[in-house]
């Protein structure tokens, strides 16, 4: 081979090597998180603390690794024939069809605790949140149904303190009947996981009432009878002389006074101080329930004509 041909051969080899290096891609690895599916668990058994995801290492060409959609990678554990207790199960990976990538579960075996499923019935507790619209007050609520059925692991059900339905008062209008999802809460107000609730939503019938009006009025005493012959009531004082009433607007509208319960004057011949209850209309309250009345009783002086 002449020198010229040899130089041409070396040049061609160098060009081919450069072209090969451009074609061959760099191999890379990538860590992904894959959802874990548990299949085949026998009826009547549950897993109180199931593992929902596993970490997987992907290896292959840089371009394929970068294009991979992790949601297309499946991981599952077959629990057919499982019994209550602690078991170690192998993770089965299912790569996307047609891929040349290699997939390796970082934890090839998963330890699971399997328990028998139990069932309880619980009353629903409505939890109000927020403040009602102007002019209304919240006065409790009922639900339909009033109870729900809760199913879960035998070790989890005793932890449940309440089955709650949250009621948002902020946008609630009179006559509304919203529905709410049931949440299970333990004694520390933390959610209890891995349970089934039937039904998982309830209808709520809230009670919204018109907020009571407030009105300050004068106290008017109610006297019955007469002092002893020869005596009269010269003056009286009331403490407090005014009270604040709270109640429905229709009841308080236009009201300027509130009366006391009857105070008997019969047979009195000296000044007295008495505590007397107020006579309040139905549905009305006052900032005080009683007032103190001081009577000034004096003898009647006969005068010359």
Residue pairs with C-beta under 8 A, 6 or more apart in sequence:
1 9
25 61
25 62
25 63
26 61
26 62
27 59
27 60
27 61
27 62
28 59
28 60
28 61
28 62
28 65
29 57
29 58
29 59
29 65
30 57
30 58
30 65
30 68
31 55
31 56
31 57
31 58
31 106
32 55
32 56
32 57
32 58
32 68
32 70
32 73
33 53
33 54
33 55
33 56
33 70
34 53
34 54
34 55
34 56
34 70
34 73
34 74
34 75
34 93
35 52
35 53
35 75
36 51
36 52
36 53
36 54
36 75
36 76
36 77
36 91
36 110
37 74
37 75
37 76
37 77
38 47
38 50
38 76
38 77
38 79
38 112
39 76
39 77
39 78
39 79
39 80
40 78
40 79
40 80
40 81
40 82
41 47
41 79
41 82
41 114
42 79
42 80
42 81
42 82
42 83
44 116
44 117
45 82
45 83
45 84
45 114
45 115
45 116
45 117
46 114
46 115
46 116
46 117
46 152
46 153
46 194
47 112
47 113
47 114
47 115
47 153
47 194
48 113
48 115
48 152
48 153
48 155
48 156
48 193
48 194
49 113
49 193
49 194
50 112
50 194
51 110
51 112
54 75
54 91
54 105
54 106
54 107
54 110
55 105
55 106
55 107
56 73
56 75
56 93
56 103
56 104
56 105
56 106
57 103
57 104
57 106
58 65
58 68
58 101
58 102
58 103
59 65
59 101
59 102
59 104
60 99
60 100
60 101
60 102
61 100
64 99
64 100
64 101
65 101
68 96
68 99
68 101
69 96
72 96
73 93
73 94
73 95
73 96
73 103
74 93
74 94
75 91
75 92
75 93
75 94
75 105
76 91
76 92
76 94
77 89
77 90
77 91
77 92
77 110
77 112
78 89
78 92
79 87
79 89
79 112
79 114
82 114
83 114
84 114
84 115
84 116
85 113
85 114
86 111
86 112
86 113
86 114
87 111
87 112
87 114
88 109
88 110
88 111
88 112
89 109
89 110
89 112
90 108
90 109
91 105
91 107
91 108
91 109
91 110
93 103
93 104
93 105
95 101
95 103
115 153
115 154
115 155
116 153
116 154
117 151
117 152
117 153
117 154
118 151
118 152
118 153
118 154
118 157
119 149
119 150
119 151
120 149
120 150
120 157
120 160
121 147
121 148
121 149
121 150
122 147
122 148
122 150
122 160
122 162
122 163
123 146
123 147
123 163
124 143
124 145
124 146
124 147
124 148
124 163
124 164
124 165
124 182
124 202
125 162
125 163
125 164
125 165
126 140
126 141
126 142
126 143
126 164
126 165
126 166
126 167
126 180
126 204
126 206
127 164
127 165
127 166
127 167
128 138
128 141
128 167
128 169
128 206
129 166
129 167
129 168
129 169
129 170
130 168
130 169
130 170
131 169
131 170
132 138
132 169
132 170
132 172
132 208
133 170
133 171
133 172
133 173
135 210
135 211
136 174
136 208
136 209
136 210
136 211
137 208
137 209
137 210
137 211
137 212
138 169
138 206
138 207
138 208
139 207
139 208
139 209
140 206
140 207
141 167
141 204
141 205
141 206
141 207
142 204
142 205
143 165
143 202
143 203
143 204
143 205
144 202
144 203
144 205
145 199
145 202
148 163
148 182
148 197
148 198
148 199
148 200
148 202
149 197
149 198
150 157
150 160
150 163
150 184
150 195
150 196
150 197
151 195
151 196
151 197
151 198
152 192
152 194
152 195
152 196
153 194
156 192
156 193
156 194
156 195
157 195
159 186
159 187
159 192
160 184
160 185
160 186
160 192
160 195
161 185
161 186
161 187
162 184
162 185
163 182
163 183
163 184
163 185
163 197
164 182
164 183
164 184
164 185
165 180
165 181
165 182
165 183
165 202
165 204
166 180
166 181
166 183
167 178
167 180
167 204
167 206
168 178
169 206
172 178
172 206
172 208
173 208
174 208
176 206
177 203
177 204
177 205
177 206
178 203
178 204
178 206
179 201
179 202
179 203
179 204
180 201
180 202
180 204
181 200
181 201
182 197
182 199
182 200
182 201
182 202
183 191
184 191
184 192
184 195
184 197
185 191
185 192
186 192
210 248
210 249
212 246
212 247
212 248
212 285
213 246
213 247
213 248
213 249
213 252
213 253
214 244
214 245
214 246
214 252
215 244
215 245
215 252
215 255
216 242
216 243
216 244
216 245
217 242
217 243
217 244
217 245
217 255
217 256
217 257
217 258
218 241
218 242
218 256
218 257
218 258
219 238
219 240
219 241
219 242
219 243
219 257
219 258
219 259
219 260
219 278
219 291
220 257
220 258
220 259
220 260
221 236
221 238
221 259
221 260
221 263
221 276
221 293
222 259
222 260
222 261
222 262
222 263
222 279
223 233
223 262
223 263
223 265
224 262
224 263
224 264
224 265
224 266
225 264
225 265
225 266
225 267
226 265
226 266
227 233
227 265
227 266
227 267
227 268
227 269
227 297
228 267
228 268
228 269
230 269
230 299
230 300
231 268
231 269
231 297
231 298
231 299
231 300
232 297
232 298
232 300
233 265
233 295
233 296
233 297
234 296
234 297
234 298
235 296
236 293
236 294
236 295
236 296
237 293
237 294
238 291
238 292
238 293
239 291
239 292
239 294
240 288
240 291
243 258
243 278
243 286
243 287
243 288
243 291
244 286
244 287
245 252
245 255
245 258
245 280
245 284
245 285
245 286
246 284
246 285
246 286
246 287
247 281
247 283
247 284
247 285
248 283
248 284
251 281
251 282
251 283
251 284
252 284
258 278
258 279
258 280
258 286
259 278
259 279
260 276
260 277
260 278
260 279
260 291
260 293
261 276
261 277
261 278
261 279
263 274
263 276
263 293
265 295
268 295
268 297
269 297
269 299
270 297
271 294
271 295
271 296
271 297
272 294
272 295
272 297
273 292
273 293
273 294
273 295
274 292
274 293
274 295
275 290
275 291
275 292
275 293
276 290
276 291
276 292
276 293
277 289
277 290
278 286
278 288
278 289
278 290
278 291
280 286
